């Protein structure tokens, strides 16, 4: 689509890394394209180096990594899992599929992460785990959250779909929970179209995690020569991605620093160029607490209200810039009211944030001219 002779700037465009096509061809030529091949292992090592995780299992999606975590927690019908309402549906679906009850907690008005001050009031004698989401790759308040989980004996799981490359007080996101789920969907900083990973930070879970990923069999141990045949030994599903996808992911992970530099340049340009306009129009920009390093996953603005948010998105579209909103509250969604419950006090911040938030285009291939076009389109909007 073109606007006045100019291509529309899309919200996202996938970035092709240097060795991507060569690795894909190599994976196709190697004679076997199924999972757990050379590129699967190679990508796993690269991801372990980035996150500090000792055990990395590539999966077909972040959703499937979360589903694996629900298996590994041995959740039973009626067990409760605390999580933010302001997140993607997969965060809740993974645990509802096991019969557990998602308990939705409100988000903070600054970082939009789960409000750690509200977690304790949501705990009951049925609570088994706390699942956190590092929104936009900005860390949750991990010191408080880990202390609560330790004190109540609750498992901590990180939905780290946004957070690869982010850190909290120098420690990589994805290294705090017993498990962490990563996403390599095409909208993420590093992607292979569809893909994910489960980071396992508890050595006691590794063997069973491999079994669950391999349809409930000990196939991985068989191929390592640890058993003479593989059998059905547990419940599980088919969560292992093709080595072709892993080949693409390997190239992306090898290019991680370069991709990040490009994304950070866009993020910082928006943040600086829009600061005065945002202050004059009552628009909130992203907040980065002290001790948090973010991976420039997304750049958002909080307009004063829904009417301005809708008008602002239309204003940008008229100028050839594709912007979009984000999560809708899970606690008020049809499935959220059916399968979950809302923590005491409700989620009023989540509800108003969902109405106000707009995400601007941010991808590694967005050049200076594109950033300027986006910024100029934003700067011509006046809040009404």
N, C-alpha and C positions, 0 to 999 in steps of 0.2 A: 504494500500500500504506500502511496506517495501523497504528501501534502504540499501543495504549491511547488511541485517539482522536486521535493526532498523525500527521501525514504523515511517512513515512520521509524522512530527509534523504539525497538521492542523492549519489553520489560526484561527479557533475558535472551541471550544468544549463547549457545554452547561454544566453548573454546576448544580448539584442536591443538594439542600439545605436539612437540617436535617429533617424537618417535611413534606417534599413534598408528599411522597407517602401516609402517614397517612392522610394528609389533603384532598388529592384527593379521597381517600376511603370514608372519612367522607362526602365530598360533594356529592358523588354518593349515599350514604346511606340516606341522609337527606330527600329524597322524591321529591325534585324539583331541577333540575339542571339549570333552566333558570336564567337570569340575575337579578341583584339587590337583591340577597339573602344574607345570613349571611356573606359569605366570601367577597362578593363585598363590603359590608359596612366596613368590617374589614380591607381590603386592602386599602380602601379609607382613613380610619383614619390613618393608618401607613404612607401613602404617604403624607397626610396633615402634619403630624409631621415632616417628612423629609424636606419638601419644604417650610413650613410655610404658605401654601395655606389654605384659609378658606373653599373653596368649591372645591371638587375633584369629577370628574365624570369619572369612568372607561369607556374605549371604546374598540372597537375591534382592533384598531390599532392607531398608531400615525397619520397615514394618515387620518383616520376618525376624530380624534380630530382636525386636521387642517381644514377638511371640515366643522366641526361644527363651528369653529371660523369664517369661511367665511359666513356661514348662519347668525351668530350673529352680524357680522359687517354690515349686510344688503347691501352687495355689489350689484351693478347694472352693466349691460353690459357697458363697457367703463371706469369704475372706474379703478384706477391704484393702484397697491400694490408694493412697493419697497422691494426688497429682494436680497440676494447674488446670483450670478450665480454659485458659487461653493457650491452646496448643492444637496441633493437628489431630484428627480423629484416630490415627493409628496409636497414639499414646494411650488412649482409653480402650480401643478395640482389642488390643493384644491381651489385655487382662480380663475384659468382659468375655472373651472367647473361652476362657477357662472357668467361667462362672463367678469370677471375682467381681466385686462392686467398686467401680471407680468413685472416689470421694473427691469432689471438685473444690479446690481452694482458690481464693482470689489472687490476683497478681498485684505486684507493687506498681505504683503510678510512675515511677522513674524508669526502671529497667524493663518493666513488663514481665519480669520473672515471677515465679511463685513467691508470695509474701511469706517469708520464713517465720514471721511473727504469728501467723495464723495456723501453722502446721500442728502445733501441739494440741490446740483445741479440737482438731479434727480426728485425733487418735482415739480409738476405742479398743476394747479387748479383742476385736476381730481384725485389727490393722496388722498387716504383714509386711508392708513395704511402702516406701516413699519414692515416687518417680518424679524427677525434676527435668526441666527443659531449660537450656541456656539460650534464651531468646536472642536472636540476632548474633549469637556467638558471644554474648556478654555473660559472664559467669553469674550464677546464683550466689547467694551469701553462704558459701560452703562451710565456713567455720561453724555457724549456728546450726545449719542443717545436719552436718555430720554429728555434731554433739547430741542433737535430739535423737537421731537414729541410733547412736551408740547407747544412749541412756535408756531407750525403750526397747532395744534389741530388734530394731527394724532393718530390713535390707534396704540399701540405697541403690537405685538404678538411675543412670543418667541417659536421658534421651538427648544425645549430643549431635543431632542432625544438623544443627547450625554451627557447631562449635569447634570443628577441626582446625587447629592452629591457635585457638584461644587458650587463655590461661587464667588462673586465680592465684595471686601471690607467687607467681613463678612456676606453678604446677600446672601441667597440661589438663585441659578439660577432657573428660573421659577416663581419668585416672582416679577419681574419687569414689565411685560406686563399686559394689561387688561386680557389677556389669555395666557396660555402656554400649549404646547402639549408635552406629554411624550411618549416614546416608550418602550415597553417591548417585542420587537422582540427577537428572540433567540440569536442574535448577541450582545445584550445589556448587561450591567453589571448585571441588574436584569431583569429576563425574564419569560414569560409564553408561549413561542413558538411564539404566535402572540398576541399582545395586546397593549393597550396604555391608555392614560388618558388625559382629558382636565382639567387643573387647571384654575379656574375662580377667578380672583382677583378683579372683579367688581361685587358687590352684586346685582346690577340692572340687570345683565345678567343671574343670576342663574336659575330663574324660566323658562325662555325661553330655556335655555340650556337643562334643563331636558326634556322639551317638544320636542325639536329637536331630542334628543337622543332616545326618545320613539316614533319614527315614526310620530311626529307631534301631539301626543295626550297628555292629562294631566293625563296619567296613574299613574305616580309617586304620584301625589297629591291624586288620588283615593285610592291607597293602604295605604296612610297615613291618610285616613279618612277626607281629606279636601274637597272633592267633593263626591256627591252620585253616580256619574257615570263618566266614562271617555269618551271623545269625540275627534274627530279630530278638533284641534284648530289652527294649524299652519303647515307650511311645515316642513319636517324632514325626517329621515330615521332610519334604524335599526342599531344603533351604540352601543348597550349594549352587553357586553360579557357574556358568560355563567358563572355561579358561579363555575363551575369546573375549568375554567381558573383562576378565581379569587382566588381559593383555592391554586393553585400552586404559584400564585403571592404573596399571603399572606406569605407563607413560605419563599419565596425569600426575601421579604421586611424585615421579622423578622431576616434574616441572613445577612442583608445589611452590617453591620460593618465588619463581618468576610470576606465576599466576597471582600469588598473594600481593606482590609488589604492584601489579597492575590494578588489582581491586582496591588496595589501600589508597592508591592515587585518586581513584574516582571518589571513594568515600570521603577523603579529606577535602577534596575540591568542593563537593556538595556542602560539607559541614562549614567550611570557611565562607563560601560565596553566599550562602543562604542565611547566615547568622543574623545579620541586621534585619533582613526582611522578616524572618521568623519572630524576632523580638517585637518588631513594630506591629505585627499582625496577630499576636497571641498564639503563635504556632510553636509547638514543642519539638525540639530536635532530640536525637538519641543521647542518653546519659551514660557515661562510662565511669563507674565508681573507681576510687583509688585501689590499685592492686589488681585491676582487671585489664587484660589485653585481649582485644577482640580480633576476629579474623576477617573483618570487612565482608561479612556474608550478605548483609542487606542494609539499605539506608531507608529509614522511614521518617515521616513527619506526622505529628498529631495535630489535625485541624481542630478548631474550637468545638465543632458539632457535626452531626451527620449531614445537615444541609450544605454546609461549606465543604465537607469532604466530597460529596457527590458533585458539587459545582466545580471543585478543584480538579477532579479526575476528568470531567468533561472539558474543562478549560485546557488541560494538557493535551487531551486527545485532539482537540481542534488545531493544536500547534504541532502535531505529529509526534507526540510523546506518549508512549503507553505506560501508564501507571496503574496500580491495582491496590485493592484492600488486602486484608489478610484474614486470620482466623476469626471465626464466629464462635461465640461462647458454647462450650460443650454442655454446660449445666442446664441450658435452656433448649438444647437441640432435642428433637423427638427421641432419638436413641439415648441421649444423655439422661433424660427424665425416666426412661424405661429401665435402663441398666445401671444407672449410677445414682448418687445422691449428692446434695450440695452441703458443704461444711457449714457450721453455725455462722451466721452473719451474712450468708450469701456471697455473691461475687459482683458487687456494684462497679468496682473499678474495671473489671473485665468487660462488663457490658458497655460502659462508655468508651473504653479504649477501642473496642471492636468497631464502634460507629465512627471513630475519628481518624483511624490510622490509614495512611497512604504510603505505599512503597514505590520508590523511584527506580528507574532502570539502573542496574548495577551488574556489570559482567566484565570479564577480563579484556574483551575486545572493544570496549567502549573508549574511543579515542578522545582527545582534547576537544575536537570540534563537536563531538556528540555531547560531551559533558557541558559545554558552553550552551548548546541548544536547549538541553534540559534545564539548566540553571536560568536561562533567559525566559523560558516558558513559565517557570515557577515565579520568577520575580515580577511578572506582569499580572499576577493574580492578586486581587485585593479582597481580604476577608470582609464579608458583609455582616 
